[in-house]
């Protein structure tokens, strides 16, 4: 198997794929945490008596 002339290309392609997918997952998790922090700054208005009913 390691004597295949394209073995290193295949390994590099899989490695690059794992790196790209891992980076995408990491960026999604970072964005999720950022949005969660931003939403936490807003006051809870579900039971706000001053809020008019819609």
PDB file of N, CA, C, O and CB in Angstrom:
ATOM      1  N   UNK A   1       0.820  -1.184   0.000  1.00  0.00           N
ATOM      2  CA  UNK A   1       0.000   0.000   0.000  1.00  0.00           C
ATOM      3  C   UNK A   1       0.869   1.254   0.000  1.00  0.00           C
ATOM      4  O   UNK A   1       0.569   2.191  -0.740  1.00  0.00           O
ATOM      5  CB  UNK A   1      -0.936  -0.006   1.199  1.00  0.00           C
ATOM      6  N   UNK A   2       1.915   1.308   0.787  1.00  0.00           N
ATOM      7  CA  UNK A   2       2.758   2.503   0.824  1.00  0.00           C
ATOM      8  C   UNK A   2       3.644   2.594  -0.407  1.00  0.00           C
ATOM      9  O   UNK A   2       4.318   3.606  -0.603  1.00  0.00           O
ATOM     10  CB  UNK A   2       3.616   2.509   2.081  1.00  0.00           C
ATOM     11  N   UNK A   3       3.659   1.564  -1.236  1.00  0.00           N
ATOM     12  CA  UNK A   3       4.466   1.604  -2.451  1.00  0.00           C
ATOM     13  C   UNK A   3       3.700   2.230  -3.618  1.00  0.00           C
ATOM     14  O   UNK A   3       4.255   2.418  -4.701  1.00  0.00           O
ATOM     15  CB  UNK A   3       4.923   0.197  -2.822  1.00  0.00           C
ATOM     16  N   UNK A   4       2.447   2.544  -3.395  1.00  0.00           N
ATOM     17  CA  UNK A   4       1.650   3.195  -4.431  1.00  0.00           C
ATOM     18  C   UNK A   4       2.223   4.590  -4.685  1.00  0.00           C
ATOM     19  O   UNK A   4       2.487   5.317  -3.728  1.00  0.00           O
ATOM     20  CB  UNK A   4       0.142   3.276  -4.017  1.00  0.00           C
ATOM     21  N   UNK A   5       2.421   4.982  -5.935  1.00  0.00           N
ATOM     22  CA  UNK A   5       3.019   6.289  -6.213  1.00  0.00           C
ATOM     23  C   UNK A   5       2.132   7.463  -5.784  1.00  0.00           C
ATOM     24  O   UNK A   5       2.618   8.586  -5.649  1.00  0.00           O
ATOM     25  CB  UNK A   5       3.322   6.402  -7.687  1.00  0.00           C
ATOM     26  N   UNK A   6       0.857   7.217  -5.574  1.00  0.00           N
ATOM     27  CA  UNK A   6      -0.059   8.289  -5.187  1.00  0.00           C
ATOM     28  C   UNK A   6      -0.397   8.259  -3.695  1.00  0.00           C
ATOM     29  O   UNK A   6      -1.288   8.984  -3.251  1.00  0.00           O
ATOM     30  CB  UNK A   6      -1.336   8.194  -6.001  1.00  0.00           C
ATOM     31  N   UNK A   7       0.293   7.444  -2.932  1.00  0.00           N
ATOM     32  CA  UNK A   7      -0.014   7.278  -1.513  1.00  0.00           C
ATOM     33  C   UNK A   7       0.104   8.593  -0.755  1.00  0.00           C
ATOM     34  O   UNK A   7      -0.789   8.934   0.021  1.00  0.00           O
ATOM     35  CB  UNK A   7       0.907   6.240  -0.893  1.00  0.00           C
ATOM     36  N   UNK A   8       1.177   9.333  -0.961  1.00  0.00           N
ATOM     37  CA  UNK A   8       1.367  10.592  -0.236  1.00  0.00           C
ATOM     38  C   UNK A   8       0.315  11.626  -0.633  1.00  0.00           C
ATOM     39  O   UNK A   8      -0.131  12.409   0.205  1.00  0.00           O
ATOM     40  CB  UNK A   8       2.771  11.149  -0.496  1.00  0.00           C
ATOM     41  N   UNK A   9      -0.079  11.632  -1.887  1.00  0.00           N
ATOM     42  CA  UNK A   9      -1.130  12.545  -2.327  1.00  0.00           C
ATOM     43  C   UNK A   9      -2.446  12.227  -1.610  1.00  0.00           C
ATOM     44  O   UNK A   9      -3.148  13.134  -1.163  1.00  0.00           O
ATOM     45  CB  UNK A   9      -1.315  12.459  -3.860  1.00  0.00           C
ATOM     46  N   UNK A  10      -2.769  10.965  -1.505  1.00  0.00           N
ATOM     47  CA  UNK A  10      -4.009  10.559  -0.842  1.00  0.00           C
ATOM     48  C   UNK A  10      -3.971  10.931   0.633  1.00  0.00           C
ATOM     49  O   UNK A  10      -4.948  11.453   1.169  1.00  0.00           O
ATOM     50  CB  UNK A  10      -4.242   9.046  -1.003  1.00  0.00           C
ATOM     51  N   UNK A  11      -2.857  10.668   1.284  1.00  0.00           N
ATOM     52  CA  UNK A  11      -2.716  11.021   2.702  1.00  0.00           C
ATOM     53  C   UNK A  11      -2.814  12.534   2.877  1.00  0.00           C
ATOM     54  O   UNK A  11      -3.480  13.009   3.797  1.00  0.00           O
ATOM     55  CB  UNK A  11      -1.368  10.499   3.267  1.00  0.00           C
ATOM     56  N   UNK A  12      -2.155  13.295   1.999  1.00  0.00           N
ATOM     57  CA  UNK A  12      -2.205  14.757   2.092  1.00  0.00           C
ATOM     58  C   UNK A  12      -3.623  15.276   1.853  1.00  0.00           C
ATOM     59  O   UNK A  12      -4.052  16.224   2.510  1.00  0.00           O
ATOM     60  CB  UNK A  12      -1.235  15.390   1.080  1.00  0.00           C
ATOM     61  N   UNK A  13      -4.345  14.669   0.928  1.00  0.00           N
ATOM     62  CA  UNK A  13      -5.718  15.099   0.648  1.00  0.00           C
ATOM     63  C   UNK A  13      -6.622  14.849   1.855  1.00  0.00           C
ATOM     64  O   UNK A  13      -7.430  15.704   2.215  1.00  0.00           O
ATOM     65  CB  UNK A  13      -6.270  14.366  -0.590  1.00  0.00           C
ATOM     66  N   UNK A  14      -6.487  13.684   2.475  1.00  0.00           N
ATOM     67  CA  UNK A  14      -7.271  13.402   3.673  1.00  0.00           C
ATOM     68  C   UNK A  14      -6.884  14.341   4.806  1.00  0.00           C
ATOM     69  O   UNK A  14      -7.755  14.847   5.514  1.00  0.00           O
ATOM     70  CB  UNK A  14      -7.084  11.947   4.106  1.00  0.00           C
ATOM     71  N   UNK A  15      -5.599  14.578   4.985  1.00  0.00           N
ATOM     72  CA  UNK A  15      -5.140  15.478   6.049  1.00  0.00           C
ATOM     73  C   UNK A  15      -5.686  16.884   5.832  1.00  0.00           C
ATOM     74  O   UNK A  15      -6.158  17.521   6.774  1.00  0.00           O
ATOM     75  CB  UNK A  15      -3.597  15.509   6.109  1.00  0.00           C
ATOM     76  N   UNK A  16      -5.624  17.367   4.606  1.00  0.00           N
ATOM     77  CA  UNK A  16      -6.150  18.695   4.304  1.00  0.00           C
ATOM     78  C   UNK A  16      -7.659  18.745   4.543  1.00  0.00           C
ATOM     79  O   UNK A  16      -8.176  19.736   5.059  1.00  0.00           O
ATOM     80  CB  UNK A  16      -5.827  19.084   2.849  1.00  0.00           C
ATOM     81  N   UNK A  17      -8.348  17.696   4.176  1.00  0.00           N
ATOM     82  CA  UNK A  17      -9.789  17.635   4.422  1.00  0.00           C
ATOM     83  C   UNK A  17     -10.114  17.700   5.901  1.00  0.00           C
ATOM     84  O   UNK A  17     -11.021  18.425   6.308  1.00  0.00           O
ATOM     85  CB  UNK A  17     -10.371  16.368   3.828  1.00  0.00           C
ATOM     86  N   UNK A  18      -9.377  16.945   6.715  1.00  0.00           N
ATOM     87  CA  UNK A  18      -9.590  16.981   8.162  1.00  0.00           C
ATOM     88  C   UNK A  18      -9.291  18.361   8.732  1.00  0.00           C
ATOM     89  O   UNK A  18     -10.012  18.838   9.608  1.00  0.00           O
ATOM     90  CB  UNK A  18      -8.723  15.933   8.853  1.00  0.00           C
ATOM     91  N   UNK A  19      -8.238  19.002   8.247  1.00  0.00           N
ATOM     92  CA  UNK A  19      -7.884  20.339   8.734  1.00  0.00           C
ATOM     93  C   UNK A  19      -8.975  21.343   8.370  1.00  0.00           C
ATOM     94  O   UNK A  19      -9.374  22.154   9.206  1.00  0.00           O
ATOM     95  CB  UNK A  19      -6.525  20.791   8.149  1.00  0.00           C
ATOM     96  N   UNK A  20      -9.456  21.295   7.141  1.00  0.00           N
ATOM     97  CA  UNK A  20     -10.489  22.240   6.699  1.00  0.00           C
ATOM     98  C   UNK A  20     -11.783  22.028   7.472  1.00  0.00           C
ATOM     99  O   UNK A  20     -12.387  22.992   7.943  1.00  0.00           O
ATOM    100  CB  UNK A  20     -10.747  22.092   5.189  1.00  0.00           C
ATOM    101  N   UNK A  21     -12.212  20.787   7.608  1.00  0.00           N
ATOM    102  CA  UNK A  21     -13.449  20.507   8.342  1.00  0.00           C
ATOM    103  C   UNK A  21     -13.287  20.871   9.813  1.00  0.00           C
ATOM    104  O   UNK A  21     -14.211  21.415  10.418  1.00  0.00           O
ATOM    105  CB  UNK A  21     -13.842  19.022   8.200  1.00  0.00           C
ATOM    106  N   UNK A  22     -12.133  20.581  10.391  1.00  0.00           N
ATOM    107  CA  UNK A  22     -11.873  20.969  11.778  1.00  0.00           C
ATOM    108  C   UNK A  22     -11.901  22.474  11.962  1.00  0.00           C
ATOM    109  O   UNK A  22     -12.438  22.966  12.954  1.00  0.00           O
ATOM    110  CB  UNK A  22     -10.536  20.427  12.232  1.00  0.00           C
ATOM    111  N   UNK A  23     -11.328  23.214  11.017  1.00  0.00           N
ATOM    112  CA  UNK A  23     -11.347  24.679  11.095  1.00  0.00           C
ATOM    113  C   UNK A  23     -12.770  25.213  10.972  1.00  0.00           C
ATOM    114  O   UNK A  23     -13.130  26.176  11.647  1.00  0.00           O
ATOM    115  CB  UNK A  23     -10.459  25.289   9.996  1.00  0.00           C
ATOM    116  N   UNK A  24     -13.573  24.599  10.122  1.00  0.00           N
ATOM    117  CA  UNK A  24     -14.969  25.026   9.986  1.00  0.00           C
ATOM    118  C   UNK A  24     -15.739  24.778  11.280  1.00  0.00           C
ATOM    119  O   UNK A  24     -16.505  25.635  11.722  1.00  0.00           O
ATOM    120  CB  UNK A  24     -15.647  24.290   8.816  1.00  0.00           C
ATOM    121  N   UNK A  25     -15.542  23.619  11.883  1.00  0.00           N
ATOM    122  CA  UNK A  25     -16.215  23.310  13.144  1.00  0.00           C
ATOM    123  C   UNK A  25     -15.771  24.285  14.228  1.00  0.00           C
ATOM    124  O   UNK A  25     -16.596  24.780  14.996  1.00  0.00           O
ATOM    125  CB  UNK A  25     -15.926  21.857  13.577  1.00  0.00           C
ATOM    126  N   UNK A  26     -14.477  24.562  14.292  1.00  0.00           N
ATOM    127  CA  UNK A  26     -13.957  25.494  15.289  1.00  0.00           C
ATOM    128  C   UNK A  26     -14.529  26.893  15.083  1.00  0.00           C
ATOM    129  O   UNK A  26     -14.896  27.555  16.053  1.00  0.00           O
ATOM    130  CB  UNK A  26     -12.426  25.537  15.233  1.00  0.00           C
ATOM    131  N   UNK A  27     -14.609  27.348  13.848  1.00  0.00           N
ATOM    132  CA  UNK A  27     -15.154  28.685  13.597  1.00  0.00           C
ATOM    133  C   UNK A  27     -16.635  28.754  13.961  1.00  0.00           C
ATOM    134  O   UNK A  27     -17.103  29.783  14.446  1.00  0.00           O
ATOM    135  CB  UNK A  27     -14.957  29.075  12.126  1.00  0.00           C
ATOM    136  N   UNK A  28     -17.372  27.677  13.733  1.00  0.00           N
ATOM    137  CA  UNK A  28     -18.785  27.643  14.116  1.00  0.00           C
ATOM    138  C   UNK A  28     -18.925  27.700  15.628  1.00  0.00           C
ATOM    139  O   UNK A  28     -19.782  28.421  16.139  1.00  0.00           O
ATOM    140  CB  UNK A  28     -19.470  26.379  13.566  1.00  0.00           C
ATOM    141  N   UNK A  29     -18.098  26.954  16.354  1.00  0.00           N
ATOM    142  CA  UNK A  29     -18.161  26.974  17.813  1.00  0.00           C
ATOM    143  C   UNK A  29     -17.792  28.340  18.372  1.00  0.00           C
ATOM    144  O   UNK A  29     -18.413  28.803  19.329  1.00  0.00           O
ATOM    145  CB  UNK A  29     -17.242  25.913  18.395  1.00  0.00           C
ATOM    146  N   UNK A  30     -16.792  28.989  17.790  1.00  0.00           N
ATOM    147  CA  UNK A  30     -16.400  30.326  18.242  1.00  0.00           C
ATOM    148  C   UNK A  30     -17.522  31.321  17.962  1.00  0.00           C
ATOM    149  O   UNK A  30     -17.829  32.159  18.810  1.00  0.00           O
ATOM    150  CB  UNK A  30     -15.091  30.780  17.548  1.00  0.00           C
ATOM    151  N   UNK A  31     -18.137  31.238  16.786  1.00  0.00           N
ATOM    152  CA  UNK A  31     -19.241  32.128  16.444  1.00  0.00           C
ATOM    153  C   UNK A  31     -20.431  31.885  17.363  1.00  0.00           C
ATOM    154  O   UNK A  31     -21.083  32.838  17.788  1.00  0.00           O
ATOM    155  CB  UNK A  31     -19.652  31.937  14.979  1.00  0.00           C
ATOM    156  N   UNK A  32     -20.724  30.633  17.673  1.00  0.00           N
ATOM    157  CA  UNK A  32     -21.823  30.295  18.579  1.00  0.00           C
ATOM    158  C   UNK A  32     -21.593  30.906  19.951  1.00  0.00           C
ATOM    159  O   UNK A  32     -22.509  31.483  20.537  1.00  0.00           O
ATOM    160  CB  UNK A  32     -21.979  28.773  18.698  1.00  0.00           C
ATOM    161  N   UNK A  33     -20.373  30.783  20.468  1.00  0.00           N
ATOM    162  CA  UNK A  33     -20.070  31.350  21.781  1.00  0.00           C
ATOM    163  C   UNK A  33     -20.192  32.870  21.757  1.00  0.00           C
ATOM    164  O   UNK A  33     -20.691  33.471  22.709  1.00  0.00           O
ATOM    165  CB  UNK A  33     -18.661  30.939  22.231  1.00  0.00           C
ATOM    166  N   UNK A  34     -19.743  33.483  20.684  1.00  0.00           N
ATOM    167  CA  UNK A  34     -19.835  34.936  20.556  1.00  0.00           C
ATOM    168  C   UNK A  34     -21.295  35.392  20.513  1.00  0.00           C
ATOM    169  O   UNK A  34     -21.664  36.355  21.186  1.00  0.00           O
ATOM    170  CB  UNK A  34     -19.096  35.408  19.294  1.00  0.00           C
ATOM    171  N   UNK A  35     -22.115  34.712  19.734  1.00  0.00           N
ATOM    172  CA  UNK A  35     -23.529  35.069  19.654  1.00  0.00           C
ATOM    173  C   UNK A  35     -24.251  34.822  20.972  1.00  0.00           C
ATOM    174  O   UNK A  35     -25.136  35.590  21.348  1.00  0.00           O
ATOM    175  CB  UNK A  35     -24.205  34.286  18.542  1.00  0.00           C
ATOM    176  N   UNK A  36     -23.883  33.770  21.668  1.00  0.00           N
ATOM    177  CA  UNK A  36     -24.495  33.470  22.958  1.00  0.00           C
ATOM    178  C   UNK A  36     -24.174  34.570  23.966  1.00  0.00           C
ATOM    179  O   UNK A  36     -25.040  34.989  24.734  1.00  0.00           O
ATOM    180  CB  UNK A  36     -24.015  32.104  23.482  1.00  0.00           C
ATOM    181  N   UNK A  37     -22.906  35.041  23.961  1.00  0.00           N
ATOM    182  CA  UNK A  37     -22.526  36.148  24.844  1.00  0.00           C
ATOM    183  C   UNK A  37     -23.279  37.422  24.473  1.00  0.00           C
ATOM    184  O   UNK A  37     -23.722  38.156  25.356  1.00  0.00           O
ATOM    185  CB  UNK A  37     -21.008  36.394  24.778  1.00  0.00           C
ATOM    186  N   UNK A  38     -23.427  37.689  23.188  1.00  0.00           N
ATOM    187  CA  UNK A  38     -24.135  38.895  22.751  1.00  0.00           C
ATOM    188  C   UNK A  38     -25.605  38.841  23.150  1.00  0.00           C
ATOM    189  O   UNK A  38     -26.163  39.848  23.586  1.00  0.00           O
ATOM    190  CB  UNK A  38     -24.008  39.071  21.230  1.00  0.00           C
ATOM    191  N   UNK A  39     -26.234  37.690  23.008  1.00  0.00           N
ATOM    192  CA  UNK A  39     -27.636  37.559  23.391  1.00  0.00           C
ATOM    193  C   UNK A  39     -27.828  37.638  24.899  1.00  0.00           C
ATOM    194  O   UNK A  39     -28.876  38.088  25.362  1.00  0.00           O
ATOM    195  CB  UNK A  39     -28.196  36.253  22.872  1.00  0.00           C
ATOM    196  N   UNK A  40     -26.844  37.212  25.665  1.00  0.00           N
ATOM    197  CA  UNK A  40     -26.947  37.260  27.124  1.00  0.00           C
ATOM    198  C   UNK A  40     -26.962  38.696  27.622  1.00  0.00           C
ATOM    199  O   UNK A  40     -27.447  38.958  28.723  1.00  0.00           O
ATOM    200  CB  UNK A  40     -25.789  36.494  27.768  1.00  0.00           C
ATOM    201  N   UNK A  41     -26.441  39.631  26.833  1.00  0.00           N
ATOM    202  CA  UNK A  41     -26.435  41.037  27.252  1.00  0.00           C
ATOM    203  C   UNK A  41     -27.818  41.670  27.155  1.00  0.00           C
ATOM    204  O   UNK A  41     -28.084  42.675  27.814  1.00  0.00           O
ATOM    205  CB  UNK A  41     -25.449  41.830  26.408  1.00  0.00           C
ATOM    206  N   UNK A  42     -28.693  41.098  26.348  1.00  0.00           N
ATOM    207  CA  UNK A  42     -30.041  41.635  26.234  1.00  0.00           C
ATOM    208  C   UNK A  42     -30.854  41.240  27.461  1.00  0.00           C
ATOM    209  O   UNK A  42     -30.739  40.115  27.948  1.00  0.00           O
ATOM    210  CB  UNK A  42     -30.725  41.136  24.941  1.00  0.00           C
ATOM    211  N   UNK A  43     -31.676  42.161  27.962  1.00  0.00           N
ATOM    212  CA  UNK A  43     -32.509  41.797  29.122  1.00  0.00           C
ATOM    213  C   UNK A  43     -33.608  40.826  28.706  1.00  0.00           C
ATOM    214  O   UNK A  43     -34.073  40.824  27.566  1.00  0.00           O
ATOM    215  CB  UNK A  43     -33.133  43.060  29.766  1.00  0.00           C
ATOM    216  N   UNK A  44     -33.996  40.016  29.655  1.00  0.00           N
ATOM    217  CA  UNK A  44     -35.097  39.086  29.404  1.00  0.00           C
ATOM    218  C   UNK A  44     -36.392  39.878  29.413  1.00  0.00           C
ATOM    219  O   UNK A  44     -36.688  40.567  30.389  1.00  0.00           O
ATOM    220  CB  UNK A  44     -35.133  37.935  30.466  1.00  0.00           C
ATOM    221  N   UNK A  45     -37.171  39.791  28.335  1.00  0.00           N
ATOM    222  CA  UNK A  45     -38.378  40.596  28.225  1.00  0.00           C
ATOM    223  C   UNK A  45     -39.634  39.737  28.122  1.00  0.00           C
ATOM    224  O   UNK A  45     -40.692  40.251  27.759  1.00  0.00           O
ATOM    225  CB  UNK A  45     -38.282  41.511  27.025  1.00  0.00           C
ATOM    226  N   UNK A  46     -39.550  38.487  28.420  1.00  0.00           N
ATOM    227  CA  UNK A  46     -40.719  37.614  28.259  1.00  0.00           C
ATOM    228  C   UNK A  46     -41.826  37.985  29.243  1.00  0.00           C
ATOM    229  O   UNK A  46     -42.998  37.998  28.868  1.00  0.00           O
ATOM    230  CB  UNK A  46     -40.318  36.144  28.451  1.00  0.00           C
ATOM    231  N   UNK A  47     -41.480  38.286  30.487  1.00  0.00           N
ATOM    232  CA  UNK A  47     -42.470  38.600  31.519  1.00  0.00           C
ATOM    233  C   UNK A  47     -42.366  40.055  31.950  1.00  0.00           C
ATOM    234  O   UNK A  47     -42.642  40.377  33.105  1.00  0.00           O
ATOM    235  CB  UNK A  47     -42.294  37.682  32.731  1.00  0.00           C
ATOM    236  N   UNK A  48     -41.977  40.927  31.050  1.00  0.00           N
ATOM    237  CA  UNK A  48     -41.807  42.342  31.360  1.00  0.00           C
ATOM    238  C   UNK A  48     -43.184  43.009  31.399  1.00  0.00           C
ATOM    239  O   UNK A  48     -43.865  43.056  30.374  1.00  0.00           O
ATOM    240  CB  UNK A  48     -40.877  43.039  30.312  1.00  0.00           C
ATOM    241  N   UNK A  49     -43.619  43.534  32.577  1.00  0.00           N
ATOM    242  CA  UNK A  49     -44.954  44.145  32.654  1.00  0.00           C
ATOM    243  C   UNK A  49     -45.063  45.444  31.853  1.00  0.00           C
ATOM    244  O   UNK A  49     -46.170  45.847  31.496  1.00  0.00           O
ATOM    245  CB  UNK A  49     -45.310  44.419  34.103  1.00  0.00           C
ATOM    246  N   UNK A  50     -43.947  46.101  31.564  1.00  0.00           N
ATOM    247  CA  UNK A  50     -43.986  47.352  30.813  1.00  0.00           C
ATOM    248  C   UNK A  50     -44.060  47.116  29.307  1.00  0.00           C
ATOM    249  O   UNK A  50     -44.264  48.052  28.534  1.00  0.00           O
ATOM    250  CB  UNK A  50     -42.767  48.192  31.140  1.00  0.00           C
ATOM    251  N   UNK A  51     -43.899  45.896  28.910  1.00  0.00           N
ATOM    252  CA  UNK A  51     -43.931  45.572  27.481  1.00  0.00           C
ATOM    253  C   UNK A  51     -45.385  45.406  27.043  1.00  0.00           C
ATOM    254  O   UNK A  51     -46.126  44.632  27.649  1.00  0.00           O
ATOM    255  CB  UNK A  51     -43.106  44.275  27.178  1.00  0.00           C
ATOM    256  N   UNK A  52     -45.796  46.114  26.010  1.00  0.00           N
ATOM    257  CA  UNK A  52     -47.192  45.973  25.560  1.00  0.00           C
ATOM    258  C   UNK A  52     -47.441  44.594  24.945  1.00  0.00           C
ATOM    259  O   UNK A  52     -46.563  44.006  24.314  1.00  0.00           O
ATOM    260  CB  UNK A  52     -47.539  47.072  24.537  1.00  0.00           C
ATOM    261  N   UNK A  53     -48.643  44.108  25.146  1.00  0.00           N
ATOM    262  CA  UNK A  53     -49.015  42.802  24.584  1.00  0.00           C
ATOM    263  C   UNK A  53     -49.169  42.922  23.079  1.00  0.00           C
ATOM    264  O   UNK A  53     -49.637  43.940  22.569  1.00  0.00           O
ATOM    265  CB  UNK A  53     -50.327  42.270  25.222  1.00  0.00           C
ATOM    266  N   UNK A  54     -48.774  41.882  22.382  1.00  0.00           N
ATOM    267  CA  UNK A  54     -48.874  41.908  20.922  1.00  0.00           C
ATOM    268  C   UNK A  54     -49.811  40.842  20.441  1.00  0.00           C
ATOM    269  O   UNK A  54     -50.026  40.706  19.237  1.00  0.00           O
ATOM    270  CB  UNK A  54     -47.511  41.729  20.276  1.00  0.00           C
TER     271      UNK A  54
END
